[in-house]
Amino acid sequence: MTQKYGFGSLTLLLWVVYLYLWIPFISVMAWLTGVHLFRHHIIERGGLRQLAIDLRQYGIVIGVMVAVYLGWAVTNYLRFRRTRRLGSAPEVTGTMLAAHFRVDLAAVEQLQSLRICEMSHDEDGNIVAMRPVVLRGRPRPAGAAHRWPRRRGAAPNLTRGPGPGSSASYARWRQGIGR
């Protein structure tokens, strides 16, 4: 037991000596960083009292700001609590699209089945020509496969079958819409 306290006391004494050796470096760093100004203004001139006054004033200002914000939030809640919220937008049908773009319904349905299509417009913004874009022969941009994360469990679509964007759908499109 005596040995334990003896080694503990010796360790404490050596740490105090070690820290005492650092005092000149700590003094120079304190002088460079302006700690003497802190001591002068806060301790010698009573700045601690002024700091307490300033903190109390800041607290009052922050309290007023919080009260105004909470008052505004409660007022809006009471004002709008019984109003009807905006619902979802109405579903856009093929007939509505055909009427808006001034094309026939068959063209709208065919274009909706395509992945990518190219449209030409006149000066007034009306659709003049439409054609599907086939991506089979085009090179992919660098990093395009990793740009968007895949959904969990979804396998990447690396092949093109007879679905949208294939030459078969382009042929069907040419027969149905034409130019």
N, C-alpha and C positions, 0 to 999 in steps of 0.2 A: 504494500500500500504506500509506504514511504517512497519507494522507487517510482511509482506511478505519479505521485505529486511532484517529486523532484524533477522528473523528465518533463512534465507539463509546465512547471515553473521555468525551467531552462528554455523550453520552446517559446514561451511567452516573452521572456527576456530577450531572446535572439530576434524575435519578430519586432519588438520595440526598437532594438538597435538597428535592424535593417530599415525600418521606416524612418528612423532618425537620420540615416544616411541619405534618404531621399529628400529631406527637407530643403536643401538648397535648390534642387531641381523643381520641386513643387513651388517654392517661393518665386523663382524666375518665371515659371509658367503662369502663376497667379498675377505677377506684375505685368506680363505681356498681355494677358486677357482682361485686365482691368479690375481685378478683384479688390484692389485697394480703393477704387472708386465706390464699389458696392459697400465696403465697410464704412467708408466716409459718409455716404449719403443715407444708408439704412441704419447703421448702428450709432454713429456719432451725432448725426443731425436729426435723429428721430423719424426717419423715413418709414419705419415699420408702421407707425401710427397712420401716416398718410396712405400707405399701401392698404391698410384695413379699410380706410374711408373710401378709397377708390374701388376696392372690391365690393363694398356694400352698394355703391352707386351703380356699378356694372350689374350687380345682381338685381337691382330695382329695374333697370332698363330691360334686362333679359326677361324678368317676370312680366313686365308690361307687354313685351312682344309676344310672349307665350299666351297671355290672356287675350290679346287681340286675335291671334291666330285661332285659338280654341273657340272664342266667341263667334268668329266668322264661320268656322266649321259647324258649330251647333246651329247657327242661324240657317245655313244652307241645308243642313239635315232637316230641320223643322219646316223649312219652306218647301222642300222638294220631296218629302217623304211619301206623300200620297200621289205624286204624279206618275204617270205611266212611263215606263222606261221604253227606250227605242227597241223595237224588235229586230229580227233579222230582215235583211233585204228580201224583197219578193224574188222568187225564182224566175230567171230569164228563160223564156221558151224559145224554141227554134223559130216560131212564127214572129215573135217580137224581134229577134235578130234579123230575120228576112225583111221585115217591114222597115227596120231602122237603116239597114245597109242597102235597101232597094235591090235585093236579089231574090231568086226563087227559093222555096223551102228545101228543095232537093239539093241545091248547091250548099246551103248552110249545113245540112246533115252530112253531106260528103266531106265538107271542110272540117267539121267537128271530129270526124273519124281519123283525120290525118294528124301526124305529130307536128309537122312544120309545113307551112304553106307560104307562098310568096304572092303578094297582092300589089297590083299597080293601081294608082289613083289618078284621076284627072285634076285639073286646077281647082275644082270646087270640092274635092275630097271624096267624090263618088268612086266606087270600085269599078275599074274598067276591065281588069283581067286578074285571074287567080290561077295558080298552079302549085302542085305539091313540090316539095324539095326532097329529093332522094339523097340520103347521106352515105350510100353504099361506097362510092368511089372516092369520097373526100377524106383526106387525112385528118385525124383527130388533133386538136391543139394539145400542146404539151401539158401534162398534169390534169387533163379534163376528167379522167376516170376517178381522180381522188378529190375533186373539188367539193362535192357535196357528200355528206355521210349517207350511207345506205340505211334503210330501215332494218330493224333486227329481223334476221331470218330471210331477208330478201336476197336472192342470188343475182349477180350482175347479168344484164342482158347483153351477151357478147355476140349473139348471132341474130340475123334478121330472117324471119320466116315470111309467110305470106301476109303478115299484118300490116298496120299503117306504116308508110314510108318505103314499102318495097315496090319493086317495079310492077308487080301485079296490081297493087292498089292504084298506081299511077295510070295503068292502062284502063282500069275501071273508071277512074276519074276523067280521063280523056273522053271516054265513050259517053259518060253521063253529062258532063258540063260543057266541054268544048270551048272554043273561043269565038 
